[in-house]
Amino acid sequence: MGEEEKLPNSGDEMEQEEKGKNGIRGCVYAPIYWLEMLSKELHWSFVFGVIIVYGVNQGLGGSLTRVGTEYYMKDVQKVQPSEAQVYSGITSIPWIVKPLWGLLTDVVPIWGFQRRPYFVFAGMLGMVAMLFLSLHSKLHIVLALLSLTASSASAAIADVTVDACVAQNSGSHPSLAADMQSLCALSSSIGSLIGFSLSGVFVHLIGPQGVFGLLATPFLLVLSVGVLLREPRAIDGFAVEQISRSFVDAGKAMWRTLKCPEVWKPCLYMYLSFSLSLNISEGMFYWATDAEAGPSFSKEAIGYIMAIGSVGSLLGAILYQYGLKDYPFRDILFWAQALFCLSGMLDLVLVLRWNLKVGIPDYFFVVIDSSVSQMIGRLKWMPLLVLSSKLCPAGVEGTFFALLMSIDNVGLLTSSWLGGLLLHVLSVTRTEFDKMWLAVFVRNVLRISPLFLLFLVPRADPNSSILPVSEEVLDAGEATAAPENIELVALVDSMDGR
């Protein structure tokens, strides 16, 4: 009887163990099934393009570029932190003119294709710029800036082209809009994690210019996206008159859309929220690598710290995808901005060396600071991306999404230049960091201000349409849509049974 009584319990234990194994398998295979679903619904070449552009080019390549450029400016060009802050803003200018790239990819097809040639051009431009930087050891600062700006332009062109694909697919598959943004964010975060983990080692072993030479490879992969991407080809090319008319119609469509309160209000919020959060990262980098005032982190340590920070960014993307993507935009942005203000105080604690007074080592504290800041920054960025993708009128998705992103980039440029001005006013130099704490404090105070601007953000359901449907906007969108796009949308609609 004793043995018979144990049998049911043994069966229960086996059943619970089997359920546990299934749960583990589900967690392991869930991302694979998710990618398979996206590849089936949106085609594998689109998923491949997002992973290459966001994961390899922007994530891995962007992290290598950031660390390599910081040491290039500090050790090779030997500029002041305030100057480096301004130069970083200059190299970001191609991201501000993203609407131009978006307009070109929307209304100027090349050889019958709207997206593929731009990926090819971006890849070639980036390869040439990186190889030029790596092969010239004593470049004048102007030529160095031109090369870095050219590589930034190639990354921006690839970004706006894949964004156009994302926006177009968001229009035809609105239920997958958040999933597509999550794919972009996860790819970028994983790529950044790998890139930052290797960046310090590479800079130490082969120097900043050697790293620039390695960066030709991600741009080569961007070129391959242009070769492999599935895109219907127009039978007849566009005439010059038709392209000119398309430019005019696209401009009218964007202006009509921008006049809608549902659009210009969140645009204003995005600009102000970024510009008021001053960027003083170059000052923090010079301080962190200084032997006297700062902790004097090595190149490898800087890379590892940024890598762990990218883990925080990845966690933020996962948290948004699996827990927050269905919450209203305004609610998420409120808590993200509030936490962003609090996380900035960690930098103040670090610069004032209070962490050492309570026995917390610099490296451990900076790791916590970086990961928390990156996670909160990602939670703030994700809902803005989803919101932006839902504000794009049909026919000019790439152009309008690029316009919205350029508004963000103008805010980031303003933030960078104001941060450089603040460092200059406070006399923070390569060797003087007495007022670095004051720069951090001013930045943290200004981070509070976007909380009072949240009334500009809609309380809309992120899974529903936000852009107001009017005949005027629809007519403009249809006028600028390429014939092959209209046929493609009709084909997708018929396949979905709508």
ABEGO torsion letter per residue (X at the ends): XAAAAAAAAAAAAAAAAAAAAAAAAAAAAAAAAAAAAAAAAAEAAAAAAAAAAAAAAAAAAAAAAAAAAAAAAAAAAGBBAAAAAAAAAAAAAAAAAAAAAAAAAAABBBGGBAAAAAAAAAAAAAAAAAAAAAABABBBAAAAAAAAAAAAAAAAAAAAAAAAAAAAAAAABAAAAAAAAAAAAAAAAAAAAAAAAAAAAAAAAAEAAAAAAAAAAAAAAAAAAAAABBBBBBABBBBAAAAAAAAAAAAAAAAAAAABAAAAAAAAAAAAAAAABBBAAAAAAAAAABAAABAGBBAAAAAAAAAAAAAAAAAAAAAAAAAAAABBAAAAAAAAAAAAAAAAAAAAAAAAGAAAAAGBBAAAAAAAAAAAAAAAAAAAAAAAAAAAAAABBBGAAAAAAAAAAAAAAAAAAAAAAAAAAAAAAAGBBAABAAAAAAAAAAAAAAAAAAAAAAAABBABBAABBABBBBAAAAAAAAAABBAAAAAAAAAAAAAAGX
